[in-house]
Each structure stands twice: as structure tokens, then as C-alpha cells.
Amino acid sequence: MRRLGSALVFLGGLGVAVAATAPALAHEHPSGITDLVTPAVVRVEATARVDVTLLDHIGELVHVERSYEVPIGSGTGTVVTPEGALVTLTRVVKSAKDVEVYAANRIFAEHHKIKIPADFERHHAKDDRIDHHLQECYPPKRPTATCIFDVTTEIRVFPNISPPDREGFKAEIVTTADSPDGPAVLAPAGRADGGTGMPTAPLAAAVPDKEGSPVSVAGFTGRPAADLPETVDIAHLRAGGAGEGGRRFKDPEGKTDEPKKLGALIGRGLLGGPVIEDHKGEVVGLLTGGGDDARMLGVREVTRALAEARVTPRRGPIDAAFEQALTRFHTGYYGDAVPAFQRVLELYPGHTVAATRLKEAQAKRGTAEDKGAAQARPSLADDRRGPPLWMFLAAGGVLVAAVLAAALLLWRRGAATEAPGRSGTSGTSEGPSGEETEVAGPPTPVPPPFRPPAEAADPTVAVNRSFPALPRTPSGPGRSVLVARDPGAGTGGAGTRGADTGGTAARGADTGGTAARGAETGGAAEGRGPGTLSEQETRPTGTGPQRYCTACGMRLGPAHRFCGYCGHPCET
């Protein structure tokens, strides 16, 4: 029972720990996910310039001219094209307040020296004549109006660059929404930042539907500066909500009042700032609302406004290079990230995020945190130690195999050479017991083909002539006997290749001449090794002197009637 109780207590504690850690894990946000968007976040300031002329005819007619710059709105925008087109909220660049009323109050207070607040409300003066002229100055314009107005709106965009741009660049309104919280599209009216354009932010295809989806918001609370970087905070989306009403925010843990927290950021300058999805780092909407009710305008309304303005959001070469550098940086390959961030700064020298990450990568390059350096260390150590041991073992194995193969080949060649020697000449010797034992002699060399001395000295020339067949010389005295001698004679072997006393062989077939070539069993010859013929000689037996042809000088056989070489008759 005690073991069962301990097990239940352990399982219960484990369940409580898991339940406690699950929300914390769900609340964690990946580091650096906003880096893809923050370079494209800009500060937007809209100002109305009012040129007003007061026609003062209380006394003598006097033209009083004044110029006033009236702030319309300010907030955050997001660049969506390399040329500088950006999206923000309509109330950032367009105010519902009448700037002409503001200018009328200012010029009457300054010219007539009366107390009228410098605001957007209509007021009355204590003097009836001045009040009458003041009411005639307020819009709309009438034939009896005492004021002439010329209003121009000036929008300036301050990009996120270092060193900061104090002047910014001018932009024009391409399209705005009917409601203040609708999207507005702006296009640059002045310069373009470099030949490669500006950094852009990726837009998502849809808004996450899951309750409590983690997001981040980004923007500027003032003009970008070294001491005023972009502000980034985290939030979570509630399910449901669409259109210009927007999606609400809610902390799934209930620890933070996110609508109030984000409303305070809107009041400080994050109005219209991008809402960044926490998985791919894409923009899913714009921050709107304010006070205690901050919301998100979805990306579908943003893309619809871009389509109406005929602006196609796209990425540029700066974004491609920056994404590659970020991938190496956030995966821990700081050594590889350093040249990648340097390439980004070559394309866009003022890239603040790339400059910041470059410093961090340079500080971590080659340290234990650098995965690229950690992978290179073993190879460097191996180079210092020299070649590995397995290379020597492999080389030794190959050498041993080569030696064994060579020895086997030599052994087989020796066996093949010894085998024919056993069939050569052999002799007999008397053993210790008196018995005769056969002793193998040296191998008999293969003789060259038999050629008579006459043929070797004077090769026969065949002549195409026909003569009568020669008569066969009978055996007996007067014929030549061929005797074959062998250097191996006397070793115990016996072999004969003698000339037969009764046989002749024709050699000059076309000339009628004859020559002894073969051997028959009836002749006698010296003993030689079997099948050998190393020396030939002609031994005359009772023949007369050698005859020669008187025409060509060649030898003639004993029975030749015509020369076998030139065909000349032997009788002459």
C-alpha cells in the first residue's frame, strides 16, 4: 500500500509539473523571428501646409498672409516593394480635422491680438465686427469669405538606416480607405535609396485562425536614431474577427492585458505598425485601434488595398542576401554569417539590423558557439598529427598482397618449366642395393627446322619450266647419306634420324633435281636424342667429283640432266 501511495504521489506531482510548464512552453517566442521585417519598418509623418491670406477690411483693406504647418498624423509603415511603396493606416496620413479652421484661428489671434485657441474648433470673438469676419473666414468658401486658403499635404518617410536620415524622403498618397482605420498605400515621390532599392517585408497569405496564436508587433515611437531603435513587443491573437473591425488580442495565460499594453504603444507611435506571425516571420496585419482596445487589421484588407492601388508587393536582392545571412546566423554558423552580412551592407550600407548582427557574428566567430569552427577543429588537429594510421595499414596490406602474388606467379612459372624437362633424356644408375634406378637428364632443347647445307648457302630459285621426270636412282654405292648428329649423344638416350640407303627425295620439283631430305628405317645413323637434328652433313660413298652448271655455276645432282636453277642442259 505504501508503494502504491508513493507512486500516486509521484504521478500527481509529474502531472502538475507538466501542466505548469505547458503554458510556459507555448508562450515562448523564437529569437530573431522579427529580423525579416524590422529592416522594412519606417516612421511616417504627415503634415499639412496651409497658406492663408486674410482680407482685413475693418479699416483700410489689408492683405495679411501667413503659412502654417499642421500635423495630420504620425505612425509606422511597412515597405513592400524595393522601390519604396509602403502600407500604413489612413489616419496616419489623413486627418478628419479641418486644418483650415486651425489656420483661421491662428491668423485672427495673431493679427487682431485676441485670445483664440489654436485648435480645430470654431470659436467666437468678443468684438462683433471681428467675430463677424472670423465666421466669414471659416470654411466652406463663400463669396463674402474673408480668408483664402491653399492646403498641401506633405508626407515624409524616415527609413530604418544608420546613420539616421534627418530629412527622410517624400511620399505621395496612392489610395486611402473611407474609414480612418482602413489601409493606405503610399509611393515615394522623391529619391530612391540606392540602385538596389530598399529592404521589404514579406506578406503572409492569411491570418492564423488558432486561438492564442503568437505574434509580434514592431514600430517606431519617433524618428529612427542611434538612441531610438525600433520597438518590438509580443502579443497573441484571439480567434474570429475580420474586416476593418480587426482581430482582438488576448494573453492566453491572463498575465497581461494585451489590448491595453498595445494601445499604449499605439499612442506612442506604433499606429499602423506590422503584426508579425511567429512561425515564418511574415506580416499578417497592421496594428490599429488605441487606448484600451488595440486590434489588428488583417492582411487580406492590406493586399486588397495594394491591388486597388496597382502595387504588387515583392522582394528585392537585398532581402535575398539578408535572408541567407540570417539563416547562417540563427543556426549558429557565425563564421559563415560574417561575409554574408558584409555583402548585405555592400548592397544597402545603412542596413541597421545587418550591422548589428554582423557585430554579434564577429564576436562569436571561432568560439565554442560557432558550429562551423567546431566542425573545422577535428580536421585541423588531424592535419597537425599527420596522416591517419589507417592509411599506413592499408598501404602495408597492399604491399603484402603484391609480394604474395609475385611469389605465387614465380612458383607457378617454375613448375611449368620443370614439367617438360621430365620428358627429356634420362639415364640409369645403380643404387645402393644393386638395382638400376632411372635418372632424369637435362631437358632436350627443341631443334630448329632441318635445312640442308646447300639450301642454307644457296637458296633454290624456282623457275616455271616443265621438264621430263628424273629417273629414280637405285640404292647402292654412289648416293649421299645424311647423318644427323646431336650434342646430347652419349647421355644414354638414343634416337636416329638417318638417311635411308634406298630412298631419295626430290627437292627441285620443277627443275628435275633431287636432294636427300627424309630418313627411312633402312639407313644407318649415329645415335641422337629422340626427334633431334642439330647437325647435318653429307657423307659421299663412292661418288665422283661434284658437278656444276656451266651456265649459272650452281651445283648439279648426280642424275641431273638439266640445271635445276637456270634449266641449262647438263650435257653441254
C-alpha positions in Angstrom: 0.0 0.0 0.0 2.9 2.3 0.8 4.4 1.7 -2.6 1.1 2.4 -4.3 0.7 5.6 -2.4 4.2 6.8 -3.3 3.5 6.0 -7.0 0.3 8.0 -6.9 2.0 10.9 -5.3 4.8 10.8 -7.9 2.4 10.7 -10.8 0.4 13.5 -9.4 3.4 15.7 -9.0 4.5 14.9 -12.5 1.2 15.9 -13.9 1.2 19.2 -12.0 4.7 19.9 -13.4 3.7 19.2 -16.9 0.6 21.3 -16.6 2.7 24.2 -15.2 5.3 24.0 -17.9 3.0 23.6 -20.9 1.8 27.2 -21.0 5.3 28.5 -20.5 6.5 26.5 -23.5 3.5 27.7 -25.5 4.4 31.3 -24.5 7.9 31.2 -25.8 8.7 33.1 -28.9 11.6 32.2 -31.3 14.5 34.5 -31.2 15.1 36.7 -34.2 11.9 35.9 -36.0 11.2 39.7 -36.5 14.5 40.3 -38.2 12.9 39.7 -41.6 10.5 42.6 -41.1 12.2 45.2 -38.9 14.5 46.5 -41.7 11.5 47.4 -43.7 9.7 49.3 -40.8 9.7 53.1 -41.3 8.5 56.1 -39.5 5.7 58.0 -41.3 4.9 61.7 -40.5 2.1 63.6 -42.4 1.9 67.4 -42.2 -0.5 69.8 -43.9 1.0 73.1 -45.1 -1.7 75.9 -45.1 -1.1 79.1 -46.9 -3.8 81.6 -45.7 -4.5 85.2 -46.8 -6.7 87.3 -44.6 -8.6 90.2 -46.2 -8.9 92.7 -43.4 -11.3 95.4 -44.4 -12.4 96.6 -40.9 -10.5 99.8 -41.7 -8.5 100.0 -44.8 -8.2 96.9 -46.8 -5.2 94.9 -45.8 -3.9 91.6 -47.1 -2.4 89.5 -44.3 -0.5 86.4 -45.4 0.6 83.5 -43.2 1.8 79.9 -43.6 1.3 77.2 -41.0 2.3 73.6 -40.8 -0.3 71.5 -39.2 0.5 67.9 -38.1 -2.0 65.5 -39.5 -0.8 62.2 -38.1 2.2 60.0 -37.5 2.8 56.3 -37.1 4.6 53.3 -38.6 4.6 52.0 -42.1 5.9 48.8 -43.8 7.8 48.9 -47.1 6.5 46.2 -49.5 8.5 46.9 -52.7 12.2 47.7 -53.3 11.1 51.0 -54.9 9.8 52.2 -51.5 6.0 51.6 -51.8 4.6 51.1 -48.3 1.4 50.4 -46.4 0.0 52.1 -43.3 -3.3 53.2 -41.8 -5.4 56.0 -43.4 -5.5 58.1 -40.2 -1.7 58.3 -40.2 -1.7 60.4 -43.4 -5.2 61.7 -43.5 -7.0 63.6 -40.6 -10.7 64.2 -40.1 -9.9 67.5 -38.6 -10.2 70.6 -40.7 -6.8 72.3 -41.0 -8.4 75.5 -42.5 -10.2 76.1 -39.2 -6.9 75.8 -37.4 -5.3 78.3 -39.7 -8.2 80.8 -39.3 -7.9 80.7 -35.5 -4.2 81.3 -35.7 -4.2 84.2 -38.1 -7.1 86.1 -36.3 -5.4 85.6 -33.0 -2.0 86.9 -34.3 -3.4 89.8 -36.5 -6.1 91.2 -34.2 -4.4 90.4 -30.9 -7.3 88.4 -29.4 -7.4 85.2 -27.4 -8.5 82.4 -29.7 -7.3 78.8 -29.0 -5.0 77.3 -31.7 -7.1 74.2 -32.3 -9.5 72.7 -34.8 -12.7 74.1 -33.2 -14.8 77.1 -34.3 -14.7 80.0 -31.8 -16.3 83.4 -31.3 -14.6 86.8 -30.7 -15.9 89.3 -28.2 -15.8 92.1 -30.8 -18.8 91.7 -33.0 -17.1 93.0 -36.2 -14.0 90.8 -35.6 -16.3 87.9 -34.8 -18.3 88.5 -38.0 -15.1 88.5 -40.1 -13.9 85.4 -38.2 -17.0 83.4 -39.0 -16.7 84.5 -42.7 -13.1 83.2 -42.7 -14.1 79.7 -41.6 -14.8 77.2 -44.4 -16.6 76.5 -46.6 -15.6 79.1 -49.0 -18.2 81.8 -49.7 -18.4 84.8 -52.0 -18.1 87.0 -48.9 -15.2 85.0 -47.4 -12.5 87.0 -45.7 -9.8 84.2 -46.0 -8.3 82.4 -48.9 -6.7 79.0 -48.2 -4.2 76.9 -50.1 -3.6 73.5 -48.4 -0.9 71.0 -49.4 -0.2 67.7 -47.6 3.4 66.7 -47.1 4.3 63.1 -46.1 7.8 62.2 -45.1 9.2 58.8 -44.6 12.1 58.1 -42.3 13.7 54.7 -43.1 15.4 52.4 -40.6 19.0 53.2 -41.6 22.3 54.0 -39.8 23.4 56.8 -39.7 19.8 58.1 -39.4 18.3 60.2 -42.2 17.2 63.5 -40.6 15.2 64.7 -43.6 13.6 61.5 -44.8 12.1 61.2 -48.3 8.8 62.5 -49.6 5.9 60.2 -50.4 2.5 60.6 -52.0 -0.8 59.1 -51.2 -1.8 56.5 -53.8 -5.0 55.3 -52.2 -6.8 55.6 -48.8 -9.7 54.0 -47.2 -13.0 55.6 -46.3 -12.6 54.9 -42.6 -9.6 56.1 -40.6 -8.6 52.6 -39.6 -8.5 51.3 -43.2 -5.3 50.7 -45.1 -3.5 53.4 -47.1 -0.9 52.9 -49.8 1.9 55.4 -50.3 4.6 55.7 -53.0 7.9 57.6 -52.9 7.8 61.0 -54.6 11.5 61.8 -54.2 14.7 59.8 -54.2 15.2 56.1 -54.2 17.7 54.6 -51.7 20.5 53.2 -53.8 20.4 51.3 -57.1 19.2 48.1 -55.3 16.2 49.8 -53.6 15.1 49.3 -50.0 14.5 46.3 -47.7 11.0 44.9 -47.9 8.8 42.8 -45.6 7.2 39.5 -46.6 3.3 39.4 -46.5 1.5 36.3 -45.3 -1.3 34.7 -47.3 -3.7 34.6 -44.4 -4.1 35.3 -40.7 -3.7 32.4 -38.3 -7.1 31.0 -37.1 -5.9 29.3 -33.9 -6.8 30.9 -30.6 -3.8 32.4 -28.9 -1.6 32.4 -32.0 1.7 34.2 -31.0 2.6 37.3 -32.9 4.9 40.3 -32.5 4.4 44.0 -33.2 7.0 46.4 -34.3 7.3 50.1 -35.0 9.0 53.5 -34.0 7.9 55.8 -31.3 9.8 58.6 -33.0 12.2 59.3 -35.9 14.8 56.5 -36.1 18.1 57.3 -34.4 21.0 55.6 -32.8 19.4 56.0 -29.4 15.9 55.3 -30.7 15.8 51.9 -32.4 12.6 50.0 -33.4 10.3 48.9 -30.6 9.3 45.2 -30.7 6.8 43.5 -28.3 4.9 40.2 -28.2 1.2 39.5 -28.3 -1.4 36.8 -29.0 -4.4 36.8 -31.4 -7.9 35.7 -30.5 -9.9 33.6 -32.8 -12.5 35.3 -35.0 -12.9 38.8 -36.2 -12.4 40.1 -39.8 -12.7 43.1 -41.9 -11.8 46.6 -40.7 -13.1 45.7 -37.3 -9.9 43.7 -36.9 -8.8 40.8 -34.7 -8.5 41.3 -30.9 -5.6 40.4 -28.7 -5.6 38.3 -25.6 -2.9 36.8 -23.4 -3.7 33.0 -23.1 -2.1 33.0 -19.6 -4.0 36.0 -18.5 -0.9 37.7 -17.0 -1.0 40.8 -19.3 -3.8 43.0 -20.6 -2.5 42.9 -24.1 -5.1 45.3 -25.6 -4.2 47.9 -23.1 -0.5 47.3 -23.5 -0.6 47.5 -27.3 -2.9 50.6 -27.0 -0.2 52.4 -25.1 2.3 51.5 -27.8 -0.2 52.9 -30.5 -0.3 56.2 -28.6 3.5 56.3 -28.6 3.8 55.9 -32.4 3.2 52.2 -33.3 -0.1 53.0 -35.1 -0.1 51.1 -38.4 2.9 49.0 -37.4 3.2 45.4 -38.8 1.9 42.5 -36.8 4.4 39.6 -37.5 3.5 35.9 -37.4 5.7 33.9 -35.1 6.4 30.9 -37.4 7.6 32.3 -40.7 8.2 35.9 -39.8 5.6 37.2 -42.2 3.3 40.2 -41.8 -0.2 39.1 -41.0 -1.8 42.6 -40.4 -1.4 46.2 -39.2 -1.8 47.5 -35.7 -4.9 49.7 -35.2 -7.2 50.9 -32.5 -5.8 52.6 -29.4 -6.5 53.3 -25.8 -7.6 50.1 -24.1 -8.8 48.4 -27.3 -5.9 47.7 -29.7 -6.7 45.4 -32.6 -5.2 44.1 -35.8 -6.3 44.9 -39.4 -5.9 41.6 -41.3 -3.5 41.1 -44.2 -6.4 40.4 -46.6 -7.6 44.0 -46.4 -4.0 45.1 -46.9 -3.5 43.1 -50.1 -6.9 44.3 -51.4 -5.8 47.9 -51.0 -2.5 47.2 -52.7 -4.4 45.6 -55.6 -6.6 48.7 -55.9 -3.5 50.9 -56.0 -1.9 48.6 -58.6 1.1 47.9 -56.4 2.4 44.4 -56.4 4.4 43.5 -53.2 7.7 41.8 -54.0 11.1 41.2 -52.5 14.4 42.5 -53.8 18.1 41.5 -54.0 18.8 43.0 -50.5 16.2 40.7 -49.0 17.6 37.6 -50.6 21.1 38.3 -49.4 19.8 39.2 -45.9 17.8 36.0 -45.6 20.8 33.9 -46.4 22.9 35.8 -43.8 20.1 35.4 -41.1 19.9 31.7 -41.8 23.6 31.2 -41.1 23.5 33.5 -38.1 20.5 31.9 -36.4 21.7 28.4 -37.0 25.0 29.1 -35.2 27.4 29.4 -38.2 28.8 32.8 -37.2 31.9 32.5 -39.3 29.9 32.0 -42.4 27.4 34.7 -41.4 30.2 37.4 -41.3 30.8 37.7 -45.1 27.1 37.3 -45.8 26.2 40.3 -43.6 29.1 42.2 -45.2 27.5 41.5 -48.6 24.2 42.9 -47.4 25.9 46.1 -46.2 27.5 46.5 -49.6 24.1 46.4 -51.2 22.5 48.6 -48.6 25.1 50.4 -46.4 22.5 51.7 -43.9 21.0 48.3 -43.0 20.9 48.6 -39.2 19.8 45.0 -38.5 22.6 43.6 -40.7 25.2 45.9 -39.0 24.0 44.8 -35.5 24.1 41.1 -36.4 27.4 41.5 -38.1 29.0 42.7 -34.8 27.5 39.8 -32.9 28.7 37.3 -35.5 32.2 38.7 -35.4 32.3 38.4 -31.7 31.2 34.8 -31.7 33.2 33.7 -34.8 35.7 31.0 -33.9 34.3 30.5 -30.4 32.7 27.4 -28.9 29.3 28.7 -30.1 30.4 28.7 -33.7 29.3 25.4 -35.2 31.4 26.0 -38.3 34.5 26.4 -36.3 33.7 23.3 -34.1 33.4 21.2 -37.3 36.7 22.5 -38.6 38.7 21.8 -35.4 39.0 18.0 -35.8 40.3 18.3 -39.3 42.9 20.8 -38.2 44.0 18.5 -35.4 44.3 15.7 -37.8 46.5 17.8 -40.1 48.8 18.6 -37.2 49.2 14.9 -36.3 49.9 13.9 -39.9 48.2 11.2 -42.0 46.0 8.8 -40.0 47.1 5.3 -39.1 44.6 3.5 -41.3 46.4 4.8 -44.4 49.7 3.1 -43.4 47.8 -0.1 -42.6 46.1 -0.1 -46.0 49.4 0.5 -47.8 51.1 -2.3 -45.9 48.3 -4.7 -46.7 48.5 -3.8 -50.4 52.3 -4.4 -50.4 52.0 -7.8 -48.7 49.4 -8.8 -51.2 51.6 -7.8 -54.1 54.6 -9.8 -52.7 52.4 -12.9 -52.2 51.0 -12.6 -55.7 54.5 -12.2 -57.2 55.8 -15.3 -55.3 52.8 -17.4 -56.4 53.4 -16.3 -60.0 57.1 -17.3 -59.9 56.3 -20.6 -58.3 53.8 -21.5 -61.0 56.2 -20.5 -63.7 58.9 -22.7 -62.1 56.5 -25.7 -62.0 55.6 -25.1 -65.6 59.2 -25.0 -66.7 60.1 -28.2 -64.7 57.3 -30.3 -66.2 58.7 -30.5 -69.8 62.2 -31.4 -68.5 60.9 -34.7 -67.1 60.2 -35.9 -70.7 63.8 -35.3 -71.9 66.7 -37.6 -71.9 67.2 -39.9 -69.0 69.7 -42.5 -67.9 70.0 -45.3 -65.4 72.2 -45.5 -62.3 72.9 -48.3 -59.9 71.5 -47.8 -56.5 72.9 -48.9 -53.1 71.1 -52.2 -53.4 72.4 -53.0 -56.8 69.2 -52.1 -58.6 69.2 -49.8 -61.6 67.4 -46.5 -61.0 66.3 -44.2 -63.8 67.9 -40.8 -63.5 66.3 -37.8 -65.4 68.6 -35.9 -67.6 68.5 -32.3 -68.6 65.6 -31.2 -70.8 66.2 -31.6 -74.5 66.0 -28.3 -76.4 63.7 -28.1 -79.4 65.8 -28.1 -82.6 65.4 -25.6 -85.4 63.8 -26.9 -88.6 66.1 -29.0 -90.8 67.7 -27.2 -93.7 70.3 -28.8 -95.9 73.7 -27.0 -96.3 73.1 -26.4 -99.9 69.8 -24.7 -99.2 71.3 -22.7 -96.4 74.1 -21.5 -98.6 72.4 -21.2 -101.9 68.6 -20.9 -101.8 66.9 -22.6 -104.6 65.2 -20.3 -107.2 62.1 -21.8 -108.7 61.7 -21.4 -112.5 58.4 -22.1 -114.1 59.6 -24.7 -116.7 58.5 -28.2 -117.4 60.9 -31.0 -117.9 60.7 -34.7 -118.0 60.7 -36.6 -114.7 64.0 -37.6 -113.4 64.8 -41.3 -113.2 64.9 -42.8 -109.7 68.5 -43.6 -108.6 68.8 -47.1 -107.2 70.2 -47.6 -103.8 73.8 -48.7 -103.5 77.2 -47.1 -103.9 77.2 -43.6 -105.2 74.4 -42.0 -103.1 74.7 -39.5 -100.3 73.8 -40.4 -96.8 72.5 -37.8 -94.4 73.7 -38.3 -90.9 72.1 -36.3 -88.0 74.2 -35.6 -85.0 73.0 -34.5 -81.6 75.1 -32.8 -78.9 73.2 -34.9 -76.4 74.7 -38.2 -77.7 76.3 -40.4 -75.2 73.9 -39.4 -72.4 72.1 -42.6 -72.5 69.3 -41.6 -74.8 69.0 -43.0 -78.3 67.4 -41.6 -81.4 68.0 -41.8 -85.1 67.2 -39.6 -88.0 69.5 -41.2 -90.5 69.2 -41.5 -94.2 67.8 -44.5 -95.9 70.2 -46.2 -98.3 67.4 -47.0 -100.6 65.4 -43.8 -100.6 65.7 -40.4 -102.4 63.7 -37.2 -102.1 63.1 -34.8 -104.9 63.9 -31.2 -104.0 63.7 -29.2 -107.2 60.2 -30.2 -108.3 60.1 -28.0 -111.3 63.8 -28.5 -112.3 64.1 -32.2 -112.1 66.8 -32.1 -109.4 66.8 -34.4 -106.4 68.0 -33.9 -102.9 68.1 -36.2 -99.9 65.7 -34.9 -97.2 63.9 -37.6 -95.4 65.0 -40.7 -93.4 63.8 -44.2 -93.6 64.2 -47.1 -91.3 66.6 -48.9 -93.6 69.5 -46.4 -93.2 72.1 -46.2 -90.5 72.8 -43.0 -88.5 74.6 -42.1 -85.4 72.7 -42.3 -82.1 71.0 -39.0 -81.1 68.3 -37.9 -78.8 64.8 -38.7 -80.0 63.4 -36.2 -82.5 66.5 -34.1 -82.6 68.6 -32.9 -85.5 71.2 -30.4 -84.6 73.8 -31.0 -87.3 73.7 -32.3 -90.9 76.5 -33.4 -93.1 76.7 -35.1 -96.4 78.9 -38.2 -96.5 79.8 -39.3 -100.0 80.0 -43.0 -100.6 81.9 -43.8 -103.8 80.6 -40.9 -105.8 82.5 -38.9 -108.4 83.5 -35.3 -108.3 80.9 -32.6 -107.8 79.5 -31.2 -111.0 78.5 -27.6 -111.6 76.3 -25.9 -114.2 78.4 -24.2 -116.9 75.7 -21.5 -117.4 74.9 -20.4 -113.8 77.6 -22.2 -111.7 75.1 -23.9 -109.4 75.6 -27.5 -108.1 74.2 -30.4 -110.1 72.9 -33.6 -108.8 74.4 -36.9 -109.9 71.4 -37.7 -112.1 70.6 -34.2 -113.2 70.3 -33.7 -117.0 69.3 -30.1 -116.7 70.2 -27.4 -114.2 67.6 -27.0 -111.5 68.2 -23.3 -111.4 68.6 -22.0 -114.9 67.4 -25.1 -116.9 70.6 -25.3 -119.0 71.3 -28.9 -120.2 74.0 -30.6 -118.2 75.4 -32.5 -121.2 76.8 -29.3 -122.7 
